[in-house]
Amino acid sequence: MAEPTPPAQATEPTEEQRAERAARANRATRGALSAVLGLEALVVLLVPRAIAFTSTGLGGTRAGLLIALAVIMVAAAGLMRRPWGIGVGSALQLPFILTGVWLTVMFVVAAIFATIWLSLLNLRKELVGTPGGIRMLAS
């Protein structure tokens, strides 16, 4: 009868493996943040239809601002690979929340998206080891 082989001992990952894992986590979280911006842009494009049914109506200025915000969000989603991409996406959360001035329910929707955004930033901080606070926006 053959002797059973001892179980392999768990070894600590090397620095190279840790760096590779951090790079993969960085790409994954940036992709998720990009997807959130894309979904926010889609939501912004649905807002004019809802505003059109309000007593104030849509108007050209509101439509133009909402379309411009959606285009900027899509562009920012494409730039998420850049070191400053997360900062731009984070800055776009404010105008997205401010769409609630025209349609009150957008305060709730934008708050949900902002919570998802902040959760992804915290997850990225834990997985990648980025600095916390305001410094996490430019790394």
N, C-alpha and C positions, 0 to 999 in steps of 0.2 A: 504494500500500500504506500502511495506517495504521500509525503509530508505536505500539509497545507502551507501555502506561501503566506507569509505575514502580510497584513494589510499595508498598503503604501502609506507612509506617514505624510501628513499634510505639511507642506512647506510654505513658507512665506513667499509671496510673489516678489520677484526682483524689481528693482527700480524701473527697468525697461518695461516690464509687464504692467506696472502701475501707471507709467506714462502712457502706454498704449490704451489701457482701460480708460484713463482720464480723457484721452483724445476722442475715443469712441463715444463716451458719455457726453462730451462737449458737442460733438456733431449731432447726437440724438436729441439733446435738449434744445439746441438751436433749431433743429428741424421741427420739433414740437412747438416752439415759440413762433416759428414761421407759419405753421399751420393755424395757430390761434389768430395771428394777424390776418390770414386769408379768410378765416371764418368771420372775423369782425368786419372785414371789407364787404363780405356777402350780406351781413346783417345791415350794414350802413346802406347798401343798395336797395334793401327792402323798406327802409324808413320812408322814402318819398311817397310810396304808395299809401302808407298809413297816415302820413301828414296830409295828404290830399283830401282825406275824408274828415279832417278837423274843421272847425269853424274858421280858422285863419287861412286855411288853404296852403298850398305848397309854394308857389311863387318861383321865379327864376333864380333869385339869389340863394334861397335855401337849396334848391335842386343842384345848383352849381357847386355850392359848398360841400354838400353831401357826396356828390360825384367826385369832387377833387379829393376829399378825405379818403374815399374808397380807393382811388388811384394811388394816392400816397401810401396807403396801407399795403397795397399789393407790391408796390416798389420796395417798401421797407421789408416786406417778407422775403423778397428776392435778395436783399442786401444783408440778411441775417448772418451770413458767413463772415462779414467784416467785423473787426474788433469793436467798432462803435455801433454795430447793427442792433444790439440789445438795447443800447441807450436810446436810439431812435424809436424803436418799437415801444419802449417804456414811455417815452414822451408822447407818443400817439394815443396812449391810453386816456390822457386828459381830454383831448377833443372828442374822443369817442364817448366818454362819460358826459360831456357837455351837450351831446345830441339830445339828452334828456330835457333840455330847456324847451325844445320844440315838441317832443313827444315824451311825456312823463314816464311811460313804461321803460324807456331806454335807460333811465337811471338804474333800474333793477337789472336789466340785461347787461348793461355795461359793468355793473358791480360784479356780476357773476363772472364775466370775462376777465375783469381785473383780478379777481381772486384766483382764477386759473393761472393767469400770467405770473402773479406773485408766488404761487405754489411751484410753478415750473422754475422760477428763479431760485427759490430755496432748494429745490431738488438739485438743480445745477450746482449750487454752492456746495452741497453735501457730496455729490458724486465727483465733481471736477476739482473741488478745493479752491474755488474762486473766493476772493475776499468778500466780506459781507458789507452791508450798508450800501451807500451810494457808489462805492467802488465796484460793486458787482455789475454795474451798468456798462462799463467800458473795459471788458476783459474777454 
